[in-house]
Amino acid sequence: MKHIAFASILVAIVAALLIVGTRVFPLLPGPATSTQGLMVDALFRWEMYFIAFFFALVVVVTLYAIVAFRRRLGDTGEGHFTRGNMPLEVLWTVIPFIILMSFAGVAAYDLNKMGEPAPDELIVEVTAFQFAFKFHYPQYSVDSTELDVPVGRPIVFRITSLDVVHAFWVPEWRVQQDAVPGTWNDLRITPVQVGDYTVRCNELCGDGHSFMTAPVKVLAPADFDAWVAAQKAPVTPATGAALVAQGQKLAQSSGCLACHTTDGSKSVGPTWKGLYGSEVKLTTGQNVLADATYLHNSIVNPGAQIVAGFQNIMPASYSTLSDADLNALVAYIESLK
Ligand code: CUA
């Protein structure tokens, strides 16, 4: 009886320390900032509490028994023989079963709740491709490479891919969805906190996978309306330095820089530094001048002229860029002397 009381106190202390530990050193990347994420975190927190308790129960009791019931000096007798304990075995089967089924029940309820359509949802169509994301807002006829959304409004993301399987994931929103070519998958999110986040591709999709990100801005509703209005305002085509700056931004948001460097170093694809106006040697042995036409063609039809020393791996998805975007990209490459 003395042993049971003492071991119980030890288990309680270790379990309490572990539970405090999970609060002091959180295992998740920052607090959840979506309704769905808060549900995930609540469930995760309770699972950690139970795991902490059962870890303490098993490990502390084992270590306690090893120390308290060790063979003492001069003790040559046999240990006490036990042939099972039915009530105990029933108990340690039934209790974990009830706990696990309870968690499964809560998880199923949450999962169902997360996928429930809400009235007045904001629809955002997400197109993933190697190695970037594009966002289309059908209710507003707006296209963007940055994901701007209002806080507090339920959003349904309709997600697809142009080439291979990617995944749409904002870590602070917790839940993610696959982007699969030829089909649309839904993901429902209600952001609860204004701030800057990042969409990350969470499916290994090729050389540029780790660079496949897009900026996310969760805005106050009025700021979101202003952003939509700004997107819809007619834009006068940029020229000169503004066009170069636009091209640089596009190179980042479209994933170009995942494979092309701007400092002359070799990467998956040819560097852009000093490319414009240079003679490029192709795999056919032919030399071509890297002028605006060559750069334009190499973006929209990358397989046509392969530079010697490189593989034909650039995705063809950039043919969907607008002429204005292509001009900006070429102007940016031209500026990298
Ligand atoms: Cu797209 Cu990883």
Residues whose N, C-alpha, C, O or C-beta is under 5 A from the ligand:
A	BS01	CUA	V165 H166 C201 N202 E203 L204 C205 H209 M212
